[in-house]
Each structure stands twice: as structure tokens, then as C-alpha cells.
């Protein structure tokens, strides 16, 4: 990820949950909070309710890859947390991209408001 880092610290996740704004669809909840830097930071949260560790890691990799390949479409300076809902258990790559970009458009963090992909 050329413009981005991963969010790993629990305190960062808590801060974004508490102070950020959220939008949700059937598969994901996207929390965003400005971070005051030139970089985006992406955190992914997949609960044990969604599936076993293989399923959870697969979903995290799908989301990370969908973001990585489209990160030039995002404004910089945001902390983002993608929370996977239980309905997201069987999502494929194409729908991951579609839903991630849809929520990002609703959050107004896409350049040129490209949320109709």
C-alpha cells in the first residue's frame, strides 16, 4: 500500500469507533476519522461470529487487496476501519470492491465522488 499503513493498536480502533463517523451496508460497516497526515491508515475487524480463523483472514486479505488496488481513488488523511458483518462471510472479491467503494462514497472520502462503481 503506497499511500497507506495498517492500523494495529487497539487504542486506535477504539478512538475511531468513538469519535469517527460510520456508514453501513449489508456486508460492512465503515468508520472514518480524519488523522491530520498525508497518509491513510486502514484497519480491518472481523469478529469470531463471522467464521473461523481461515475465513476471517481470507476476508481481511480480500478487503486489504480491494483497498490496495483502488487506493488512488481515496482522499488521503483518513483513518478507516472496516468491520465485517456476519452477512459478509461468503462475499467474493467483486462484491467486496463494490461494497467498499459504495461505503467510501457515502463517507465522501473518494476523489471526484466515484461511488457508482
Jmol script that loads the backbone (N, CA, C; Angstrom):
load data "model"
ATOM      1  N   UNK A   1       0.850  -1.177   0.000  1.00  0.00           N
ATOM      2  CA  UNK A   1       0.000   0.000   0.000  1.00  0.00           C
ATOM      3  C   UNK A   1       0.897   1.241   0.000  1.00  0.00           C
ATOM      4  N   UNK A   2       0.901   1.951  -1.098  1.00  0.00           N
ATOM      5  CA  UNK A   2       1.846   3.050  -1.228  1.00  0.00           C
ATOM      6  C   UNK A   2       1.469   4.288  -0.432  1.00  0.00           C
ATOM      7  N   UNK A   3       0.183   4.553  -0.249  1.00  0.00           N
ATOM      8  CA  UNK A   3      -0.233   5.751   0.477  1.00  0.00           C
ATOM      9  C   UNK A   3      -0.702   5.423   1.889  1.00  0.00           C
ATOM     10  N   UNK A   4      -0.658   4.168   2.270  1.00  0.00           N
ATOM     11  CA  UNK A   4      -1.388   3.751   3.463  1.00  0.00           C
ATOM     12  C   UNK A   4      -0.555   2.893   4.396  1.00  0.00           C
ATOM     13  N   UNK A   5      -1.026   2.849   5.628  1.00  0.00           N
ATOM     14  CA  UNK A   5      -0.459   1.981   6.644  1.00  0.00           C
ATOM     15  C   UNK A   5      -1.601   1.156   7.233  1.00  0.00           C
ATOM     16  N   UNK A   6      -1.240   0.154   8.005  1.00  0.00           N
ATOM     17  CA  UNK A   6      -2.245  -0.635   8.701  1.00  0.00           C
ATOM     18  C   UNK A   6      -2.459  -0.074  10.101  1.00  0.00           C
ATOM     19  N   UNK A   7      -3.685  -0.156  10.558  1.00  0.00           N
ATOM     20  CA  UNK A   7      -3.988   0.168  11.954  1.00  0.00           C
ATOM     21  C   UNK A   7      -3.882  -1.121  12.743  1.00  0.00           C
ATOM     22  N   UNK A   8      -3.102  -1.094  13.811  1.00  0.00           N
ATOM     23  CA  UNK A   8      -2.930  -2.313  14.592  1.00  0.00           C
ATOM     24  C   UNK A   8      -3.268  -2.138  16.072  1.00  0.00           C
ATOM     25  N   UNK A   9      -3.106  -0.930  16.593  1.00  0.00           N
ATOM     26  CA  UNK A   9      -3.274  -0.721  18.027  1.00  0.00           C
ATOM     27  C   UNK A   9      -4.750  -0.642  18.415  1.00  0.00           C
ATOM     28  N   UNK A  10      -5.091  -1.321  19.493  1.00  0.00           N
ATOM     29  CA  UNK A  10      -6.456  -1.337  19.997  1.00  0.00           C
ATOM     30  C   UNK A  10      -6.945   0.080  20.310  1.00  0.00           C
ATOM     31  N   UNK A  11      -6.058   0.933  20.830  1.00  0.00           N
ATOM     32  CA  UNK A  11      -6.446   2.309  21.156  1.00  0.00           C
ATOM     33  C   UNK A  11      -6.871   3.078  19.910  1.00  0.00           C
ATOM     34  N   UNK A  12      -6.178   2.826  18.783  1.00  0.00           N
ATOM     35  CA  UNK A  12      -6.554   3.484  17.526  1.00  0.00           C
ATOM     36  C   UNK A  12      -7.955   3.055  17.097  1.00  0.00           C
ATOM     37  N   UNK A  13      -8.229   1.753  17.180  1.00  0.00           N
ATOM     38  CA  UNK A  13      -9.560   1.248  16.821  1.00  0.00           C
ATOM     39  C   UNK A  13     -10.627   1.883  17.705  1.00  0.00           C
ATOM     40  N   UNK A  14     -10.384   1.912  19.016  1.00  0.00           N
ATOM     41  CA  UNK A  14     -11.357   2.492  19.951  1.00  0.00           C
ATOM     42  C   UNK A  14     -11.614   3.960  19.645  1.00  0.00           C
ATOM     43  N   UNK A  15     -10.541   4.707  19.359  1.00  0.00           N
ATOM     44  CA  UNK A  15     -10.673   6.132  19.058  1.00  0.00           C
ATOM     45  C   UNK A  15     -11.535   6.339  17.812  1.00  0.00           C
ATOM     46  N   UNK A  16     -11.322   5.532  16.789  1.00  0.00           N
ATOM     47  CA  UNK A  16     -12.088   5.670  15.548  1.00  0.00           C
ATOM     48  C   UNK A  16     -13.542   5.272  15.772  1.00  0.00           C
ATOM     49  N   UNK A  17     -13.775   4.202  16.542  1.00  0.00           N
ATOM     50  CA  UNK A  17     -15.153   3.809  16.844  1.00  0.00           C
ATOM     51  C   UNK A  17     -15.888   4.914  17.599  1.00  0.00           C
ATOM     52  N   UNK A  18     -15.206   5.546  18.560  1.00  0.00           N
ATOM     53  CA  UNK A  18     -15.864   6.530  19.418  1.00  0.00           C
ATOM     54  C   UNK A  18     -16.009   7.905  18.774  1.00  0.00           C
ATOM     55  N   UNK A  19     -14.995   8.344  18.039  1.00  0.00           N
ATOM     56  CA  UNK A  19     -15.005   9.709  17.502  1.00  0.00           C
ATOM     57  C   UNK A  19     -15.314   9.785  16.019  1.00  0.00           C
ATOM     58  N   UNK A  20     -15.171   8.666  15.318  1.00  0.00           N
ATOM     59  CA  UNK A  20     -15.384   8.685  13.874  1.00  0.00           C
ATOM     60  C   UNK A  20     -16.850   8.605  13.512  1.00  0.00           C
ATOM     61  N   UNK A  21     -17.112   8.713  12.211  1.00  0.00           N
ATOM     62  CA  UNK A  21     -18.493   8.549  11.742  1.00  0.00           C
ATOM     63  C   UNK A  21     -18.570   7.236  10.976  1.00  0.00           C
ATOM     64  N   UNK A  22     -19.758   6.635  10.985  1.00  0.00           N
ATOM     65  CA  UNK A  22     -19.887   5.310  10.380  1.00  0.00           C
ATOM     66  C   UNK A  22     -21.016   5.284   9.362  1.00  0.00           C
ATOM     67  N   UNK A  23     -20.822   4.451   8.372  1.00  0.00           N
ATOM     68  CA  UNK A  23     -21.861   4.121   7.395  1.00  0.00           C
ATOM     69  C   UNK A  23     -21.822   2.613   7.245  1.00  0.00           C
ATOM     70  N   UNK A  24     -22.984   2.022   6.981  1.00  0.00           N
ATOM     71  CA  UNK A  24     -23.045   0.569   6.916  1.00  0.00           C
ATOM     72  C   UNK A  24     -23.861   0.126   5.716  1.00  0.00           C
ATOM     73  N   UNK A  25     -23.549  -1.057   5.229  1.00  0.00           N
ATOM     74  CA  UNK A  25     -24.422  -1.739   4.276  1.00  0.00           C
ATOM     75  C   UNK A  25     -24.555  -3.180   4.760  1.00  0.00           C
ATOM     76  N   UNK A  26     -25.023  -4.050   3.908  1.00  0.00           N
ATOM     77  CA  UNK A  26     -25.306  -5.416   4.331  1.00  0.00           C
ATOM     78  C   UNK A  26     -24.058  -6.172   4.802  1.00  0.00           C
ATOM     79  N   UNK A  27     -22.912  -5.868   4.196  1.00  0.00           N
ATOM     80  CA  UNK A  27     -21.704  -6.652   4.453  1.00  0.00           C
ATOM     81  C   UNK A  27     -20.701  -5.998   5.399  1.00  0.00           C
ATOM     82  N   UNK A  28     -20.594  -4.666   5.339  1.00  0.00           N
ATOM     83  CA  UNK A  28     -19.548  -3.966   6.086  1.00  0.00           C
ATOM     84  C   UNK A  28     -20.106  -2.765   6.836  1.00  0.00           C
ATOM     85  N   UNK A  29     -19.344  -2.350   7.853  1.00  0.00           N
ATOM     86  CA  UNK A  29     -19.531  -1.047   8.482  1.00  0.00           C
ATOM     87  C   UNK A  29     -18.203  -0.330   8.288  1.00  0.00           C
ATOM     88  N   UNK A  30     -18.232   0.884   7.766  1.00  0.00           N
ATOM     89  CA  UNK A  30     -17.009   1.650   7.547  1.00  0.00           C
ATOM     90  C   UNK A  30     -16.995   2.850   8.478  1.00  0.00           C
ATOM     91  N   UNK A  31     -15.989   2.886   9.356  1.00  0.00           N
ATOM     92  CA  UNK A  31     -15.773   4.015  10.253  1.00  0.00           C
ATOM     93  C   UNK A  31     -14.637   4.857   9.676  1.00  0.00           C
ATOM     94  N   UNK A  32     -14.797   6.173   9.652  1.00  0.00           N
ATOM     95  CA  UNK A  32     -13.725   7.046   9.184  1.00  0.00           C
ATOM     96  C   UNK A  32     -13.522   8.201  10.156  1.00  0.00           C
ATOM     97  N   UNK A  33     -12.270   8.645  10.239  1.00  0.00           N
ATOM     98  CA  UNK A  33     -11.901   9.759  11.104  1.00  0.00           C
ATOM     99  C   UNK A  33     -10.680  10.431  10.481  1.00  0.00           C
ATOM    100  N   UNK A  34     -10.700  11.769  10.313  1.00  0.00           N
ATOM    101  CA  UNK A  34      -9.507  12.437   9.771  1.00  0.00           C
ATOM    102  C   UNK A  34      -8.323  12.228  10.709  1.00  0.00           C
ATOM    103  N   UNK A  35      -7.121  12.007  10.138  1.00  0.00           N
ATOM    104  CA  UNK A  35      -5.963  11.751  11.002  1.00  0.00           C
ATOM    105  C   UNK A  35      -4.910  12.862  10.941  1.00  0.00           C
ATOM    106  N   UNK A  36      -5.124  13.882  10.106  1.00  0.00           N
ATOM    107  CA  UNK A  36      -4.208  15.016  10.083  1.00  0.00           C
ATOM    108  C   UNK A  36      -2.865  14.742   9.442  1.00  0.00           C
ATOM    109  N   UNK A  37      -2.742  13.638   8.692  1.00  0.00           N
ATOM    110  CA  UNK A  37      -1.486  13.340   7.999  1.00  0.00           C
ATOM    111  C   UNK A  37      -1.761  13.260   6.501  1.00  0.00           C
ATOM    112  N   UNK A  38      -0.735  12.943   5.741  1.00  0.00           N
ATOM    113  CA  UNK A  38      -0.889  12.776   4.296  1.00  0.00           C
ATOM    114  C   UNK A  38      -1.183  11.327   3.928  1.00  0.00           C
ATOM    115  N   UNK A  39      -1.306  10.475   4.922  1.00  0.00           N
ATOM    116  CA  UNK A  39      -1.483   9.049   4.661  1.00  0.00           C
ATOM    117  C   UNK A  39      -2.837   8.573   5.169  1.00  0.00           C
ATOM    118  N   UNK A  40      -3.312   7.504   4.566  1.00  0.00           N
ATOM    119  CA  UNK A  40      -4.481   6.811   5.093  1.00  0.00           C
ATOM    120  C   UNK A  40      -3.996   5.653   5.943  1.00  0.00           C
ATOM    121  N   UNK A  41      -4.791   5.307   6.933  1.00  0.00           N
ATOM    122  CA  UNK A  41      -4.500   4.117   7.726  1.00  0.00           C
ATOM    123  C   UNK A  41      -5.744   3.250   7.709  1.00  0.00           C
ATOM    124  N   UNK A  42      -5.562   1.977   7.388  1.00  0.00           N
ATOM    125  CA  UNK A  42      -6.687   1.053   7.244  1.00  0.00           C
ATOM    126  C   UNK A  42      -6.619  -0.022   8.314  1.00  0.00           C
ATOM    127  N   UNK A  43      -7.723  -0.197   9.022  1.00  0.00           N
ATOM    128  CA  UNK A  43      -7.856  -1.280   9.982  1.00  0.00           C
ATOM    129  C   UNK A  43      -9.017  -2.158   9.563  1.00  0.00           C
ATOM    130  N   UNK A  44      -8.880  -3.453   9.794  1.00  0.00           N
ATOM    131  CA  UNK A  44      -9.927  -4.401   9.415  1.00  0.00           C
ATOM    132  C   UNK A  44     -10.273  -5.222  10.640  1.00  0.00           C
ATOM    133  N   UNK A  45     -11.565  -5.324  10.930  1.00  0.00           N
ATOM    134  CA  UNK A  45     -12.024  -6.076  12.088  1.00  0.00           C
ATOM    135  C   UNK A  45     -13.035  -7.125  11.642  1.00  0.00           C
ATOM    136  N   UNK A  46     -12.710  -8.389  11.930  1.00  0.00           N
ATOM    137  CA  UNK A  46     -13.607  -9.489  11.584  1.00  0.00           C
ATOM    138  C   UNK A  46     -13.845 -10.293  12.857  1.00  0.00           C
ATOM    139  N   UNK A  47     -15.072 -10.280  13.332  1.00  0.00           N
ATOM    140  CA  UNK A  47     -15.426 -10.944  14.579  1.00  0.00           C
ATOM    141  C   UNK A  47     -15.398 -12.467  14.429  1.00  0.00           C
ATOM    142  N   UNK A  48     -15.248 -13.147  15.544  1.00  0.00           N
ATOM    143  CA  UNK A  48     -15.306 -14.612  15.524  1.00  0.00           C
ATOM    144  C   UNK A  48     -16.685 -15.126  15.136  1.00  0.00           C
ATOM    145  N   UNK A  49     -17.701 -14.268  15.255  1.00  0.00           N
ATOM    146  CA  UNK A  49     -19.047 -14.668  14.841  1.00  0.00           C
ATOM    147  C   UNK A  49     -19.110 -14.923  13.337  1.00  0.00           C
ATOM    148  N   UNK A  50     -18.209 -14.286  12.581  1.00  0.00           N
ATOM    149  CA  UNK A  50     -18.223 -14.400  11.123  1.00  0.00           C
ATOM    150  C   UNK A  50     -17.734 -15.776  10.677  1.00  0.00           C
ATOM    151  N   UNK A  51     -16.752 -16.316  11.364  1.00  0.00           N
ATOM    152  CA  UNK A  51     -16.245 -17.633  10.977  1.00  0.00           C
ATOM    153  C   UNK A  51     -14.956 -17.962  11.701  1.00  0.00           C
ATOM    154  N   UNK A  52     -14.364 -19.084  11.316  1.00  0.00           N
ATOM    155  CA  UNK A  52     -13.114 -19.493  11.951  1.00  0.00           C
ATOM    156  C   UNK A  52     -11.959 -18.635  11.430  1.00  0.00           C
ATOM    157  N   UNK A  53     -10.752 -18.890  11.913  1.00  0.00           N
ATOM    158  CA  UNK A  53      -9.631 -18.011  11.584  1.00  0.00           C
ATOM    159  C   UNK A  53      -9.319 -18.015  10.091  1.00  0.00           C
ATOM    160  N   UNK A  54      -9.522 -19.130   9.422  1.00  0.00           N
ATOM    161  CA  UNK A  54      -9.266 -19.194   7.977  1.00  0.00           C
ATOM    162  C   UNK A  54     -10.212 -18.243   7.245  1.00  0.00           C
ATOM    163  N   UNK A  55     -11.480 -18.282   7.595  1.00  0.00           N
ATOM    164  CA  UNK A  55     -12.485 -17.410   6.977  1.00  0.00           C
ATOM    165  C   UNK A  55     -12.183 -15.948   7.294  1.00  0.00           C
ATOM    166  N   UNK A  56     -11.868 -15.656   8.563  1.00  0.00           N
ATOM    167  CA  UNK A  56     -11.598 -14.274   8.967  1.00  0.00           C
ATOM    168  C   UNK A  56     -10.381 -13.700   8.250  1.00  0.00           C
ATOM    169  N   UNK A  57      -9.314 -14.471   8.160  1.00  0.00           N
ATOM    170  CA  UNK A  57      -8.114 -13.985   7.478  1.00  0.00           C
ATOM    171  C   UNK A  57      -8.343 -13.832   5.978  1.00  0.00           C
ATOM    172  N   UNK A  58      -9.128 -14.721   5.400  1.00  0.00           N
ATOM    173  CA  UNK A  58      -9.461 -14.612   3.984  1.00  0.00           C
ATOM    174  C   UNK A  58     -10.195 -13.297   3.716  1.00  0.00           C
ATOM    175  N   UNK A  59     -11.176 -12.974   4.561  1.00  0.00           N
ATOM    176  CA  UNK A  59     -11.935 -11.735   4.392  1.00  0.00           C
ATOM    177  C   UNK A  59     -11.040 -10.515   4.582  1.00  0.00           C
ATOM    178  N   UNK A  60     -10.149 -10.562   5.561  1.00  0.00           N
ATOM    179  CA  UNK A  60      -9.238  -9.435   5.786  1.00  0.00           C
ATOM    180  C   UNK A  60      -8.330  -9.237   4.577  1.00  0.00           C
ATOM    181  N   UNK A  61      -7.842 -10.316   3.992  1.00  0.00           N
ATOM    182  CA  UNK A  61      -6.994 -10.206   2.795  1.00  0.00           C
ATOM    183  C   UNK A  61      -7.772  -9.662   1.612  1.00  0.00           C
ATOM    184  N   UNK A  62      -9.034 -10.111   1.450  1.00  0.00           N
ATOM    185  CA  UNK A  62      -9.882  -9.591   0.366  1.00  0.00           C
ATOM    186  C   UNK A  62     -10.059  -8.070   0.485  1.00  0.00           C
ATOM    187  N   UNK A  63     -10.374  -7.613   1.680  1.00  0.00           N
ATOM    188  CA  UNK A  63     -10.606  -6.181   1.896  1.00  0.00           C
ATOM    189  C   UNK A  63      -9.319  -5.400   1.670  1.00  0.00           C
ATOM    190  N   UNK A  64      -8.209  -5.899   2.219  1.00  0.00           N
ATOM    191  CA  UNK A  64      -6.928  -5.213   2.072  1.00  0.00           C
ATOM    192  C   UNK A  64      -6.534  -5.099   0.597  1.00  0.00           C
ATOM    193  N   UNK A  65      -6.745  -6.164  -0.163  1.00  0.00           N
ATOM    194  CA  UNK A  65      -6.407  -6.162  -1.586  1.00  0.00           C
ATOM    195  C   UNK A  65      -7.344  -5.236  -2.364  1.00  0.00           C
ATOM    196  N   UNK A  66      -8.629  -5.262  -2.053  1.00  0.00           N
ATOM    197  CA  UNK A  66      -9.587  -4.376  -2.722  1.00  0.00           C
ATOM    198  C   UNK A  66      -9.198  -2.921  -2.480  1.00  0.00           C
ATOM    199  N   UNK A  67      -8.808  -2.608  -1.259  1.00  0.00           N
ATOM    200  CA  UNK A  67      -8.383  -1.244  -0.960  1.00  0.00           C
ATOM    201  C   UNK A  67      -7.077  -0.913  -1.677  1.00  0.00           C
ATOM    202  N   UNK A  68      -6.119  -1.823  -1.625  1.00  0.00           N
ATOM    203  CA  UNK A  68      -4.798  -1.572  -2.212  1.00  0.00           C
ATOM    204  C   UNK A  68      -4.893  -1.254  -3.702  1.00  0.00           C
ATOM    205  N   UNK A  69      -5.727  -1.993  -4.427  1.00  0.00           N
ATOM    206  CA  UNK A  69      -5.838  -1.799  -5.867  1.00  0.00           C
ATOM    207  C   UNK A  69      -6.632  -0.550  -6.242  1.00  0.00           C
ATOM    208  N   UNK A  70      -7.361   0.014  -5.280  1.00  0.00           N
ATOM    209  CA  UNK A  70      -8.174   1.200  -5.557  1.00  0.00           C
ATOM    210  C   UNK A  70      -7.776   2.398  -4.698  1.00  0.00           C
ATOM    211  N   UNK A  71      -6.635   2.311  -4.006  1.00  0.00           N
ATOM    212  CA  UNK A  71      -6.329   3.366  -3.042  1.00  0.00           C
ATOM    213  C   UNK A  71      -6.052   4.720  -3.684  1.00  0.00           C
ATOM    214  N   UNK A  72      -5.741   4.757  -4.970  1.00  0.00           N
ATOM    215  CA  UNK A  72      -5.546   6.050  -5.624  1.00  0.00           C
ATOM    216  C   UNK A  72      -6.869   6.803  -5.800  1.00  0.00           C
ATOM    217  N   UNK A  73      -7.993   6.128  -5.571  1.00  0.00           N
ATOM    218  CA  UNK A  73      -9.306   6.772  -5.660  1.00  0.00           C
ATOM    219  C   UNK A  73      -9.695   7.471  -4.354  1.00  0.00           C
ATOM    220  N   UNK A  74      -8.943   7.228  -3.277  1.00  0.00           N
ATOM    221  CA  UNK A  74      -9.293   7.747  -1.954  1.00  0.00           C
ATOM    222  C   UNK A  74      -8.557   9.043  -1.660  1.00  0.00           C
ATOM    223  N   UNK A  75      -9.247   9.983  -0.996  1.00  0.00           N
ATOM    224  CA  UNK A  75      -8.565  11.152  -0.454  1.00  0.00           C
ATOM    225  C   UNK A  75      -7.602  10.670   0.619  1.00  0.00           C
ATOM    226  N   UNK A  76      -6.508  11.386   0.820  1.00  0.00           N
ATOM    227  CA  UNK A  76      -5.574  10.977   1.867  1.00  0.00           C
ATOM    228  C   UNK A  76      -5.886  11.720   3.163  1.00  0.00           C
ATOM    229  N   UNK A  77      -5.341  11.214   4.256  1.00  0.00           N
ATOM    230  CA  UNK A  77      -5.533  11.841   5.556  1.00  0.00           C
ATOM    231  C   UNK A  77      -6.659  11.249   6.384  1.00  0.00           C
ATOM    232  N   UNK A  78      -6.992   9.979   6.141  1.00  0.00           N
ATOM    233  CA  UNK A  78      -8.101   9.353   6.871  1.00  0.00           C
ATOM    234  C   UNK A  78      -7.650   8.086   7.590  1.00  0.00           C
ATOM    235  N   UNK A  79      -8.197   7.878   8.767  1.00  0.00           N
ATOM    236  CA  UNK A  79      -8.138   6.580   9.434  1.00  0.00           C
ATOM    237  C   UNK A  79      -9.447   5.886   9.124  1.00  0.00           C
ATOM    238  N   UNK A  80      -9.365   4.640   8.665  1.00  0.00           N
ATOM    239  CA  UNK A  80     -10.563   3.890   8.289  1.00  0.00           C
ATOM    240  C   UNK A  80     -10.542   2.535   8.981  1.00  0.00           C
ATOM    241  N   UNK A  81     -11.695   2.122   9.474  1.00  0.00           N
ATOM    242  CA  UNK A  81     -11.851   0.764   9.995  1.00  0.00           C
ATOM    243  C   UNK A  81     -13.011   0.122   9.255  1.00  0.00           C
ATOM    244  N   UNK A  82     -12.737  -1.035   8.665  1.00  0.00           N
ATOM    245  CA  UNK A  82     -13.785  -1.815   8.006  1.00  0.00           C
ATOM    246  C   UNK A  82     -14.146  -2.951   8.945  1.00  0.00           C
ATOM    247  N   UNK A  83     -15.395  -2.970   9.364  1.00  0.00           N
ATOM    248  CA  UNK A  83     -15.889  -4.024  10.234  1.00  0.00           C
ATOM    249  C   UNK A  83     -16.748  -4.948   9.374  1.00  0.00           C
ATOM    250  N   UNK A  84     -16.425  -6.233   9.367  1.00  0.00           N
ATOM    251  CA  UNK A  84     -17.165  -7.184   8.536  1.00  0.00           C
ATOM    252  C   UNK A  84     -18.352  -7.709   9.330  1.00  0.00           C
ATOM    253  N   UNK A  85     -19.544  -7.621   8.731  1.00  0.00           N
ATOM    254  CA  UNK A  85     -20.744  -8.169   9.351  1.00  0.00           C
ATOM    255  C   UNK A  85     -20.855  -9.659   9.017  1.00  0.00           C
ATOM    256  N   UNK A  86     -21.697 -10.370   9.749  1.00  0.00           N
ATOM    257  CA  UNK A  86     -21.812 -11.815   9.530  1.00  0.00           C
ATOM    258  C   UNK A  86     -22.281 -12.139   8.118  1.00  0.00           C
ATOM    259  N   UNK A  87     -23.066 -11.253   7.489  1.00  0.00           N
ATOM    260  CA  UNK A  87     -23.524 -11.496   6.114  1.00  0.00           C
ATOM    261  C   UNK A  87     -22.351 -11.470   5.131  1.00  0.00           C
ATOM    262  N   UNK A  88     -21.230 -10.875   5.536  1.00  0.00           N
ATOM    263  CA  UNK A  88     -20.068 -10.793   4.659  1.00  0.00           C
ATOM    264  C   UNK A  88     -19.260 -12.066   4.581  1.00  0.00           C
ATOM    265  N   UNK A  89     -19.701 -13.079   5.275  1.00  0.00           N
ATOM    266  CA  UNK A  89     -18.940 -14.330   5.354  1.00  0.00           C
ATOM    267  C   UNK A  89     -18.649 -14.941   3.987  1.00  0.00           C
ATOM    268  N   UNK A  90     -19.605 -14.877   3.067  1.00  0.00           N
ATOM    269  CA  UNK A  90     -19.460 -15.541   1.774  1.00  0.00           C
ATOM    270  C   UNK A  90     -19.246 -14.565   0.621  1.00  0.00           C
ATOM    271  N   UNK A  91     -18.819 -13.344   0.916  1.00  0.00           N
ATOM    272  CA  UNK A  91     -18.668 -12.332  -0.127  1.00  0.00           C
ATOM    273  C   UNK A  91     -17.476 -12.660  -1.026  1.00  0.00           C
ATOM    274  N   UNK A  92     -17.600 -12.337  -2.320  1.00  0.00           N
ATOM    275  CA  UNK A  92     -16.489 -12.563  -3.242  1.00  0.00           C
ATOM    276  C   UNK A  92     -15.748 -11.247  -3.478  1.00  0.00           C
ATOM    277  N   UNK A  93     -14.649 -11.316  -4.242  1.00  0.00           N
ATOM    278  CA  UNK A  93     -13.805 -10.151  -4.441  1.00  0.00           C
ATOM    279  C   UNK A  93     -14.560  -9.005  -5.122  1.00  0.00           C
ATOM    280  N   UNK A  94     -15.296  -9.308  -6.181  1.00  0.00           N
ATOM    281  CA  UNK A  94     -16.002  -8.266  -6.933  1.00  0.00           C
ATOM    282  C   UNK A  94     -16.977  -7.498  -6.030  1.00  0.00           C
ATOM    283  N   UNK A  95     -17.746  -8.232  -5.224  1.00  0.00           N
ATOM    284  CA  UNK A  95     -18.687  -7.584  -4.309  1.00  0.00           C
ATOM    285  C   UNK A  95     -17.976  -6.849  -3.178  1.00  0.00           C
ATOM    286  N   UNK A  96     -16.807  -7.348  -2.780  1.00  0.00           N
ATOM    287  CA  UNK A  96     -16.014  -6.651  -1.768  1.00  0.00           C
ATOM    288  C   UNK A  96     -15.637  -5.269  -2.270  1.00  0.00           C
ATOM    289  N   UNK A  97     -15.130  -5.209  -3.500  1.00  0.00           N
ATOM    290  CA  UNK A  97     -14.745  -3.924  -4.096  1.00  0.00           C
ATOM    291  C   UNK A  97     -15.960  -3.008  -4.202  1.00  0.00           C
ATOM    292  N   UNK A  98     -17.049  -3.543  -4.741  1.00  0.00           N
ATOM    293  CA  UNK A  98     -18.260  -2.754  -4.947  1.00  0.00           C
ATOM    294  C   UNK A  98     -18.772  -2.157  -3.630  1.00  0.00           C
ATOM    295  N   UNK A  99     -18.844  -2.983  -2.593  1.00  0.00           N
ATOM    296  CA  UNK A  99     -19.366  -2.525  -1.304  1.00  0.00           C
ATOM    297  C   UNK A  99     -18.411  -1.578  -0.589  1.00  0.00           C
ATOM    298  N   UNK A 100     -17.106  -1.828  -0.702  1.00  0.00           N
ATOM    299  CA  UNK A 100     -16.126  -0.939  -0.083  1.00  0.00           C
ATOM    300  C   UNK A 100     -16.172   0.444  -0.733  1.00  0.00           C
ATOM    301  N   UNK A 101     -16.228   0.484  -2.064  1.00  0.00           N
ATOM    302  CA  UNK A 101     -16.295   1.773  -2.763  1.00  0.00           C
ATOM    303  C   UNK A 101     -17.632   2.480  -2.510  1.00  0.00           C
ATOM    304  N   UNK A 102     -18.709   1.701  -2.401  1.00  0.00           N
ATOM    305  CA  UNK A 102     -20.019   2.287  -2.112  1.00  0.00           C
ATOM    306  C   UNK A 102     -20.010   3.007  -0.760  1.00  0.00           C
ATOM    307  N   UNK A 103     -19.509   2.319   0.273  1.00  0.00           N
ATOM    308  CA  UNK A 103     -19.461   2.937   1.604  1.00  0.00           C
ATOM    309  C   UNK A 103     -18.505   4.122   1.633  1.00  0.00           C
ATOM    310  N   UNK A 104     -17.390   4.010   0.913  1.00  0.00           N
ATOM    311  CA  UNK A 104     -16.425   5.110   0.867  1.00  0.00           C
ATOM    312  C   UNK A 104     -17.044   6.328   0.194  1.00  0.00           C
ATOM    313  N   UNK A 105     -17.857   6.093  -0.820  1.00  0.00           N
ATOM    314  CA  UNK A 105     -18.566   7.193  -1.470  1.00  0.00           C
ATOM    315  C   UNK A 105     -19.564   7.847  -0.530  1.00  0.00           C
ATOM    316  N   UNK A 106     -20.274   7.037   0.245  1.00  0.00           N
ATOM    317  CA  UNK A 106     -21.213   7.585   1.223  1.00  0.00           C
ATOM    318  C   UNK A 106     -20.482   8.420   2.277  1.00  0.00           C
ATOM    319  N   UNK A 107     -19.257   8.010   2.611  1.00  0.00           N
ATOM    320  CA  UNK A 107     -18.455   8.738   3.602  1.00  0.00           C
ATOM    321  C   UNK A 107     -17.767   9.955   2.996  1.00  0.00           C
ATOM    322  N   UNK A 108     -17.878  10.112   1.675  1.00  0.00           N
ATOM    323  CA  UNK A 108     -17.263  11.239   0.958  1.00  0.00           C
ATOM    324  C   UNK A 108     -15.745  11.259   1.117  1.00  0.00           C
ATOM    325  N   UNK A 109     -15.118  10.086   1.060  1.00  0.00           N
ATOM    326  CA  UNK A 109     -13.657  10.023   1.119  1.00  0.00           C
ATOM    327  C   UNK A 109     -13.065   9.584  -0.219  1.00  0.00           C
ATOM    328  N   UNK A 110     -13.920   9.493  -1.255  1.00  0.00           N
ATOM    329  CA  UNK A 110     -13.436   9.169  -2.593  1.00  0.00           C
ATOM    330  C   UNK A 110     -13.189  10.459  -3.368  1.00  0.00           C
ATOM    331  N   UNK A 111     -12.145  10.480  -4.189  1.00  0.00           N
ATOM    332  CA  UNK A 111     -11.891  11.629  -5.059  1.00  0.00           C
ATOM    333  C   UNK A 111     -12.978  11.658  -6.139  1.00  0.00           C
ATOM    334  N   UNK A 112     -13.422  12.842  -6.486  1.00  0.00           N
ATOM    335  CA  UNK A 112     -14.436  13.026  -7.537  1.00  0.00           C
ATOM    336  C   UNK A 112     -15.715  12.243  -7.282  1.00  0.00           C
ATOM    337  N   UNK A 113     -15.950  11.867  -6.032  1.00  0.00           N
ATOM    338  CA  UNK A 113     -17.184  11.148  -5.652  1.00  0.00           C
ATOM    339  C   UNK A 113     -17.474   9.973  -6.570  1.00  0.00           C
ATOM    340  N   UNK A 114     -16.491   9.098  -6.734  1.00  0.00           N
ATOM    341  CA  UNK A 114     -16.612   7.946  -7.647  1.00  0.00           C
ATOM    342  C   UNK A 114     -17.274   6.777  -6.953  1.00  0.00           C
ATOM    343  N   UNK A 115     -18.489   6.956  -6.475  1.00  0.00           N
ATOM    344  CA  UNK A 115     -19.118   5.887  -5.705  1.00  0.00           C
ATOM    345  C   UNK A 115     -20.092   5.049  -6.522  1.00  0.00           C
ATOM    346  N   UNK A 116     -20.111   5.215  -7.843  1.00  0.00           N
ATOM    347  CA  UNK A 116     -21.075   4.454  -8.637  1.00  0.00           C
ATOM    348  C   UNK A 116     -20.423   3.297  -9.380  1.00  0.00           C
ATOM    349  N   UNK A 117     -19.375   2.719  -8.814  1.00  0.00           N
ATOM    350  CA  UNK A 117     -18.702   1.574  -9.431  1.00  0.00           C
ATOM    351  C   UNK A 117     -19.368   0.284  -9.045  1.00  0.00           C
TER     352      UNK A 117
END
end "model"
wireframe off; spacefill off
backbone 0.3
color backbone group
